[in-house]
Amino acid sequence: MSLSAFLQVPELQERYNKLKKYFFLRESAYDVTSTCQLRCDGCYYFEGDKHTVTDNKDPEAWRHLLQHERERGVTYVNLAGAEPSLVPGVLRACYETIPLGTIFTNG
């Protein structure tokens, strides 16, 4: 069914009108840190070698990165990594640059 045919159904048109205000969301995901205070069974983060990288805990570097991401059109960030809440300065810089998003935390 094409969008124009879809919108000919009044109930579907109404639902579409409620949702279209969220169509500006364009997301991207970032591993914020490789530090974690836990080692949970089944945690995927410590599989492979991505947890061996050197972290960038500089909030200004993150602000600069996300300013470029915002210019690229990103409007929603997914902040993950081992435990993002262990770098609150980075999270604040991310929020101040792109305020919409999700923090994936074990807390």
N, C-alpha and C positions, 0 to 999 in steps of 0.2 A: 504494500500500500504506500503510495507516495505521501509526502507531507501535506500537500494541498488536499488530497482526498481524505487524509486523516483529520484535517482541520474542518472538514465539512460536517463531521459528527459533533453536534453541540456539546455533549458531555466531554468529548476528547479535546475540543477547542478550549473549554473552560479549564481543564487540567493543564493543558499546554500553557495557557496564559499565566497560571500560577507558578509554573516552573521556569519559564523563559527568563525571568530575572536572574536566575543562577547560571545562565549560559556563559557568563564571563569567566567562570573558573577554568584556569589552565594550571594543572598541577605538575610538580616535580618533586623528587625525593632526594634526600641527602642523609648520609651517615655522619652525624655530628661528632661522635667520639668513639674510640675503641676501648674506653675505660668502662668497667662495670664492677660493682661491689658484690655481685652474685655469680654463680656458675650453675644455672638451672638446668636440670635434665631436659633435653629436647630443645634447648635454645639453639636456633640456627646461626646466630651471629658468629659463634666461635668455630663453625665448620669452615674448612678451607683456610685461607691465609689473610683474609681482609682485616682481621683484628691485629695484624702485625704492622700496620701502617703507622706513620708518625702523625699524631693528631695536630691540628691547627686550632688552638684554643684562644686565638686572638679575636675578640669580638669585632674589631675594626676590619679585619680581613674577611670575616663572614658578612659584615655589613656591605663591604665592597662587592663581594661575590653576589649577594642577593640583589644589590642595586642593578648589576648587570643582568641578572635573571629577570628582574622586574622589567627592564628595558626590552628583554627578549620576549616578554608577554606572560611570564609566569605570575599568577595571581594567588596561588595556593601552594603552600609547602608542606611536605611530609618530612618531619625531622625524626630520624631514627638513629641507629648506631647501637652500641652496646647499652649505654644508659645515658641518654641526653640530659637528664635532670642533674647530672654531675657537672655540667658546664652551664650554669645559669646565665652567665654573662653572654655567652654565645646565643642562647635561646632568646634573651632580651634583644640583642642586636637583630636577630632574625625577625622577631615580632615587630620591632620598630621599622623594619624595612618592608616586609610583606606580612601584614597582620593576620591574614587568614591561613589556617593550617591545622595540622595535627602533630602532636608529639607522641611518639610511641615509646612508652616508658614501662618499666616493671614496677614502678612505685604506685 
